Amino acid sequence: MPAAHPINSLGFAKPPSETRVVVAMSGGVDSSVVAAQLAEEGYDVVGVTLQLYDHGAALAKKGACCAGQDIHDARRVAEAMGFPHYVLDYENIFKDAVIEEFADSYLAGATPVPCIRCNERVKFKDLLATARDLEADCMATGHYIQRKMGGGPELHCAADANRDQSYFLFSTTPEQLEFLRFPLGHLPSKDATRKLAAKYGLAVADKPDSQDICFVPNGNYASVIEKLRPGAAEPGEIVDVEGNVLGEHRGVIHYTIGQRRGLGIGGLADPLYVVRLDVDKRQVVVGPKDLLATRTIPVRETNWLGDGAFTDQVEREISVKVRSTRPPAPAILRPISETEAEVELLTAEEGVSPGQACVFYETGGSRILGGGWIWKGR
């Protein structure tokens, strides 16, 4: 009986040439390096790029991922490395699953994170299903996060904390994690990725990273929402927490929790911050900074990646992120049901906003335990 083939770099007991991997290619340097590296290692690589919106439309912007130039760049990498490349039109799916909710969330006074929804509802759902249809053994992406084996596949932070994308991937399910691979997660820096791109002779080696949300030109959320929801920017009152009118605003969609600048209510003794958005009354509520401090956070649509069932314990000590740019902070997680929980921060944080994610981490370690969406509560 012939000896079993050693485990290859993607975790399969067969030669790379017999291992088909679909690579999600955005046209940027990260996913291009993943595709090139796997092709060089001899894997049966199939590159797939999603067209997420009409790159000639007003919503798109120069340099945005999954628009015209990026599709061209992904195709060039595939041609240079000699593997097939397909462009799939996901415009309608992306609009329905991501952009529409983004607009509605802002209109409801929340601060959405559409990049998470895109991973959850498009890349790791429809694209992953397409990869299975192509009879792939797995799907690889250019995300900076690590997949490690414990009792099963676990999600861990990237080796480079400055590039870690765990906040945007908390909703990855255990079933999806079985099929996904993240070949860049162990790299020490983005510079290491660019050196690999240069090694493979990729034209995108020096391509700048994409900035902001891909379909939001210049970070101007309000302009996109006004295009999607005409009449959304109706003016209203700026009031203090006692209801006293301090001024007028130009539309709730122009404001976010924690905002201080651009309120147009100067001349007051102490600085004021946006502490609440009352969409029904079209009011922006402002107050002193200490009102932004939050200790208790209700979360829903939870996704659990830890060991055992989510509701196995009454409470557990974890660390959480309530902003992608903040380090994990100590907290207590109290499951309410399979999909809802209460998170108690041991130290109050400012600017916690409905619509953002609350991501769970093991205390003192690198493992992501899941997370949920912050909401206003009952």
MIKOLDO-411795 format. One record per residue (C-alpha): residue in one letter; x, y, z. Coordinates in steps of 0.02 Angstrom, whole numbers, plus 50000, padded with zeros to 5 digits. Example, Ala and Ser with C-alpha at 12.3 -4.5 7.8 and 13.67 -1.06 7.14 Angstrom:
<rs>
<'A',<50615,49775,50390>>;
<'S',<50684,49947,50357>>;
</rs>
This chain:
<rs>
<'M',<50000,50000,50000>>;
<'P',<50078,50167,49950>>;
<'A',<50125,50286,50091>>;
<'A',<50008,50432,50121>>;
<'H',<50063,50595,50043>>;
<'P',<50131,50721,50169>>;
<'I',<50018,50865,50218>>;
<'N',<50041,51010,50097>>;
<'S',<50050,51194,50148>>;
<'L',<49860,51212,50137>>;
<'G',<49830,51063,50251>>;
<'F',<49785,50927,50126>>;
<'A',<49866,50755,50114>>;
<'K',<49897,50762,49927>>;
<'P',<50014,50850,49806>>;
<'P',<49985,51036,49773>>;
<'S',<49952,50996,49590>>;
<'E',<49800,50893,49644>>;
<'T',<49738,51029,49763>>;
<'R',<49623,51157,49684>>;
<'V',<49616,51325,49772>>;
<'V',<49507,51471,49723>>;
<'V',<49592,51636,49765>>;
<'A',<49481,51787,49796>>;
<'M',<49576,51922,49700>>;
<'S',<49533,52104,49732>>;
<'G',<49669,52169,49618>>;
<'G',<49775,52229,49763>>;
<'V',<49948,52173,49814>>;
<'D',<49891,52057,49955>>;
<'S',<49776,51939,49859>>;
<'S',<49893,51948,49708>>;
<'V',<50037,51883,49814>>;
<'V',<49928,51743,49883>>;
<'A',<49883,51687,49706>>;
<'A',<50060,51702,49641>>;
<'Q',<50136,51609,49789>>;
<'L',<50013,51465,49777>>;
<'A',<50037,51454,49589>>;
<'E',<50226,51448,49612>>;
<'E',<50205,51309,49741>>;
<'G',<50114,51208,49607>>;
<'Y',<49934,51220,49666>>;
<'D',<49789,51213,49543>>;
<'V',<49747,51398,49564>>;
<'V',<49588,51479,49499>>;
<'G',<49578,51668,49522>>;
<'V',<49407,51748,49546>>;
<'T',<49372,51935,49554>>;
<'L',<49203,52007,49598>>;
<'Q',<49136,52160,49510>>;
<'L',<49040,52237,49653>>;
<'Y',<48976,52394,49569>>;
<'D',<48981,52484,49403>>;
<'H',<49154,52563,49402>>;
<'G',<49087,52704,49294>>;
<'A',<48949,52748,49417>>;
<'A',<48951,52893,49537>>;
<'L',<48969,52780,49689>>;
<'A',<49137,52711,49637>>;
<'K',<49302,52800,49656>>;
<'K',<49475,52790,49583>>;
<'G',<49578,52657,49671>>;
<'A',<49428,52569,49748>>;
<'C',<49438,52380,49758>>;
<'C',<49335,52273,49642>>;
<'A',<49311,52413,49515>>;
<'G',<49383,52430,49339>>;
<'Q',<49570,52454,49365>>;
<'D',<49577,52321,49500>>;
<'I',<49492,52193,49389>>;
<'H',<49622,52232,49255>>;
<'D',<49764,52214,49382>>;
<'A',<49699,52046,49444>>;
<'R',<49687,51983,49266>>;
<'R',<49867,52036,49230>>;
<'V',<49931,51939,49381>>;
<'A',<49838,51783,49325>>;
<'E',<49909,51798,49150>>;
<'A',<50085,51823,49215>>;
<'M',<50075,51672,49332>>;
<'G',<49982,51561,49209>>;
<'F',<49820,51518,49298>>;
<'P',<49638,51547,49245>>;
<'H',<49547,51703,49305>>;
<'Y',<49361,51740,49308>>;
<'V',<49265,51901,49340>>;
<'L',<49094,51876,49419>>;
<'D',<48959,52010,49415>>;
<'Y',<48901,52026,49595>>;
<'E',<48831,52203,49578>>;
<'N',<48653,52160,49625>>;
<'I',<48705,52046,49768>>;
<'F',<48823,52178,49838>>;
<'K',<48693,52315,49824>>;
<'D',<48558,52212,49909>>;
<'A',<48667,52133,50043>>;
<'V',<48785,52276,50087>>;
<'I',<48749,52448,50013>>;
<'E',<48563,52455,50050>>;
<'E',<48588,52407,50232>>;
<'F',<48730,52532,50246>>;
<'A',<48613,52672,50194>>;
<'D',<48470,52614,50304>>;
<'S',<48584,52595,50456>>;
<'Y',<48648,52772,50439>>;
<'L',<48471,52836,50420>>;
<'A',<48428,52745,50582>>;
<'G',<48568,52836,50674>>;
<'A',<48689,52689,50677>>;
<'T',<48870,52682,50619>>;
<'P',<48881,52528,50506>>;
<'V',<49036,52430,50455>>;
<'P',<48998,52372,50277>>;
<'C',<49167,52284,50256>>;
<'I',<49111,52155,50385>>;
<'R',<48945,52129,50296>>;
<'C',<49036,52109,50130>>;
<'N',<49145,51970,50202>>;
<'E',<48996,51890,50287>>;
<'R',<48864,51902,50151>>;
<'V',<48962,51907,49989>>;
<'K',<49142,51846,49994>>;
<'F',<49121,51708,50124>>;
<'K',<48946,51660,50068>>;
<'D',<48911,51676,49881>>;
<'L',<49094,51675,49825>>;
<'L',<49132,51530,49939>>;
<'A',<48984,51436,49865>>;
<'T',<49055,51473,49691>>;
<'A',<49222,51402,49746>>;
<'R',<49135,51241,49797>>;
<'D',<49045,51237,49629>>;
<'L',<49217,51247,49547>>;
<'E',<49263,51089,49645>>;
<'A',<49395,51182,49745>>;
<'D',<49471,51104,49900>>;
<'C',<49478,51274,49984>>;
<'M',<49469,51462,49955>>;
<'A',<49615,51577,49996>>;
<'T',<49610,51765,50027>>;
<'G',<49735,51903,50061>>;
<'H',<49668,51946,50233>>;
<'Y',<49791,51971,50374>>;
<'I',<49728,51842,50497>>;
<'Q',<49784,51666,50545>>;
<'R',<49694,51499,50540>>;
<'K',<49769,51376,50662>>;
<'M',<49720,51199,50707>>;
<'G',<49667,51159,50885>>;
<'G',<49521,51043,50917>>;
<'G',<49468,51107,50745>>;
<'P',<49513,51259,50642>>;
<'E',<49531,51416,50749>>;
<'L',<49540,51599,50700>>;
<'H',<49691,51695,50768>>;
<'C',<49755,51873,50751>>;
<'A',<49886,51910,50619>>;
<'A',<50069,51906,50669>>;
<'D',<50080,52091,50623>>;
<'A',<49964,52182,50744>>;
<'N',<49967,52336,50632>>;
<'R',<49889,52238,50488>>;
<'D',<49774,52124,50587>>;
<'Q',<49599,52114,50511>>;
<'S',<49515,52007,50643>>;
<'Y',<49388,52145,50683>>;
<'F',<49320,52130,50506>>;
<'L',<49312,51939,50507>>;
<'F',<49228,51899,50674>>;
<'S',<49070,51835,50587>>;
<'T',<49164,51697,50495>>;
<'T',<49074,51537,50543>>;
<'P',<49158,51374,50595>>;
<'E',<49094,51294,50434>>;
<'Q',<49170,51433,50328>>;
<'L',<49333,51421,50425>>;
<'E',<49347,51238,50375>>;
<'F',<49356,51293,50192>>;
<'L',<49455,51456,50206>>;
<'R',<49643,51486,50205>>;
<'F',<49740,51646,50245>>;
<'P',<49919,51626,50181>>;
<'L',<49978,51802,50232>>;
<'G',<49928,51798,50416>>;
<'H',<50098,51740,50478>>;
<'L',<50199,51876,50388>>;
<'P',<50288,52003,50500>>;
<'S',<50241,52158,50400>>;
<'K',<50162,52228,50241>>;
<'D',<50338,52260,50181>>;
<'A',<50365,52072,50179>>;
<'T',<50212,52054,50066>>;
<'R',<50278,52186,49946>>;
<'K',<50447,52098,49939>>;
<'L',<50358,51939,49888>>;
<'A',<50263,52035,49754>>;
<'A',<50429,52100,49687>>;
<'K',<50503,51925,49694>>;
<'Y',<50361,51860,49584>>;
<'G',<50379,52010,49467>>;
<'L',<50201,52070,49497>>;
<'A',<50155,52238,49422>>;
<'V',<50053,52278,49580>>;
<'A',<50204,52265,49697>>;
<'D',<50202,52452,49733>>;
<'K',<50014,52479,49717>>;
<'P',<49946,52585,49861>>;
<'D',<49827,52506,49986>>;
<'S',<49644,52546,49962>>;
<'Q',<49576,52672,50086>>;
<'D',<49405,52697,50165>>;
<'I',<49251,52598,50113>>;
<'C',<49266,52542,49932>>;
<'F',<49103,52619,49870>>;
<'V',<49117,52783,49968>>;
<'P',<49210,52919,49872>>;
<'N',<49336,53011,49982>>;
<'G',<49256,52946,50142>>;
<'N',<49102,53055,50114>>;
<'Y',<48967,52939,50180>>;
<'A',<48830,53070,50177>>;
<'S',<48847,53103,49991>>;
<'V',<48825,52918,49952>>;
<'I',<48673,52904,50066>>;
<'E',<48593,53057,49987>>;
<'K',<48613,52974,49815>>;
<'L',<48537,52812,49880>>;
<'R',<48401,52892,49985>>;
<'P',<48352,53061,49910>>;
<'G',<48289,53181,50042>>;
<'A',<48382,53091,50182>>;
<'A',<48480,53246,50235>>;
<'E',<48335,53341,50309>>;
<'P',<48387,53478,50432>>;
<'G',<48338,53477,50615>>;
<'E',<48386,53536,50788>>;
<'I',<48545,53516,50888>>;
<'V',<48491,53499,51069>>;
<'D',<48573,53467,51236>>;
<'V',<48527,53317,51343>>;
<'E',<48388,53419,51426>>;
<'G',<48310,53462,51259>>;
<'N',<48367,53643,51247>>;
<'V',<48393,53696,51066>>;
<'L',<48573,53750,51034>>;
<'G',<48572,53761,50845>>;
<'E',<48521,53679,50682>>;
<'H',<48601,53535,50590>>;
<'R',<48599,53492,50405>>;
<'G',<48543,53311,50422>>;
<'V',<48570,53174,50551>>;
<'I',<48668,53072,50423>>;
<'H',<48811,53199,50433>>;
<'Y',<48846,53158,50616>>;
<'T',<48917,53013,50716>>;
<'I',<48925,52970,50901>>;
<'G',<49075,53052,50983>>;
<'Q',<49092,53190,50851>>;
<'R',<49152,53358,50916>>;
<'R',<49206,53458,50764>>;
<'G',<49088,53534,50637>>;
<'L',<48939,53554,50754>>;
<'G',<48924,53741,50721>>;
<'I',<48879,53784,50901>>;
<'G',<49034,53879,50955>>;
<'G',<49042,54007,51094>>;
<'L',<49000,53883,51234>>;
<'A',<49108,53870,51389>>;
<'D',<49142,53683,51377>>;
<'P',<49164,53573,51223>>;
<'L',<49013,53468,51174>>;
<'Y',<49007,53300,51086>>;
<'V',<48872,53205,50993>>;
<'V',<48806,53083,51123>>;
<'R',<48648,53022,51036>>;
<'L',<48557,53032,50869>>;
<'D',<48368,53040,50879>>;
<'V',<48314,52997,50703>>;
<'D',<48127,53004,50738>>;
<'K',<48139,53183,50803>>;
<'R',<48279,53228,50679>>;
<'Q',<48384,53286,50827>>;
<'V',<48570,53280,50859>>;
<'V',<48592,53269,51048>>;
<'V',<48753,53341,51119>>;
<'G',<48831,53338,51291>>;
<'P',<48994,53334,51390>>;
<'K',<49125,53204,51353>>;
<'D',<49088,53100,51507>>;
<'L',<48918,53054,51435>>;
<'L',<49007,52957,51298>>;
<'A',<49077,52832,51424>>;
<'T',<48996,52660,51408>>;
<'R',<49014,52508,51519>>;
<'T',<48871,52394,51464>>;
<'I',<48852,52346,51281>>;
<'P',<48706,52245,51212>>;
<'V',<48755,52137,51062>>;
<'R',<48654,52030,50943>>;
<'E',<48682,51921,50789>>;
<'T',<48823,51842,50888>>;
<'N',<48942,51720,50805>>;
<'W',<49033,51604,50924>>;
<'L',<49203,51530,50876>>;
<'G',<49257,51474,51049>>;
<'D',<49250,51299,51121>>;
<'G',<49084,51227,51175>>;
<'A',<48913,51305,51151>>;
<'F',<48894,51493,51168>>;
<'T',<48768,51474,51309>>;
<'D',<48868,51343,51406>>;
<'Q',<48919,51469,51539>>;
<'V',<48826,51608,51629>>;
<'E',<48974,51724,51600>>;
<'R',<49155,51718,51546>>;
<'E',<49304,51835,51554>>;
<'I',<49363,51890,51382>>;
<'S',<49436,52042,51295>>;
<'V',<49339,52142,51167>>;
<'K',<49364,52270,51030>>;
<'V',<49225,52398,50997>>;
<'R',<49326,52488,50863>>;
<'S',<49445,52412,50736>>;
<'T',<49583,52534,50787>>;
<'R',<49574,52500,50974>>;
<'P',<49666,52362,51066>>;
<'P',<49563,52226,51151>>;
<'A',<49501,52279,51323>>;
<'P',<49453,52168,51472>>;
<'A',<49268,52127,51482>>;
<'I',<49140,52003,51546>>;
<'L',<49031,51914,51419>>;
<'R',<48857,51861,51474>>;
<'P',<48762,51758,51345>>;
<'I',<48574,51790,51343>>;
<'S',<48530,51671,51201>>;
<'E',<48618,51589,51054>>;
<'T',<48614,51757,50963>>;
<'E',<48614,51891,51099>>;
<'A',<48730,51939,51241>>;
<'E',<48778,52078,51360>>;
<'V',<48958,52135,51369>>;
<'E',<49019,52227,51524>>;
<'L',<49179,52327,51498>>;
<'L',<49289,52330,51652>>;
<'T',<49343,52506,51602>>;
<'A',<49217,52620,51518>>;
<'E',<49252,52666,51336>>;
<'E',<49198,52819,51238>>;
<'G',<49109,52824,51071>>;
<'V',<49029,52652,51076>>;
<'S',<48899,52662,50938>>;
<'P',<48755,52553,50878>>;
<'G',<48799,52475,50710>>;
<'Q',<48980,52441,50757>>;
<'A',<49047,52268,50797>>;
<'C',<49099,52204,50967>>;
<'V',<49230,52070,50937>>;
<'F',<49276,51938,51067>>;
<'Y',<49457,51883,51100>>;
<'E',<49534,51762,51223>>;
<'T',<49617,51860,51363>>;
<'G',<49806,51861,51346>>;
<'G',<49803,51762,51184>>;
<'S',<49780,51783,50996>>;
<'R',<49622,51681,50968>>;
<'I',<49462,51765,50906>>;
<'L',<49312,51695,50998>>;
<'G',<49181,51776,50887>>;
<'G',<49080,51934,50912>>;
<'G',<48916,52022,50883>>;
<'W',<48837,52185,50826>>;
<'I',<48812,52328,50949>>;
<'W',<48633,52389,50958>>;
<'K',<48529,52508,51062>>;
<'G',<48458,52371,51171>>;
<'R',<48283,52349,51234>>;
</rs>
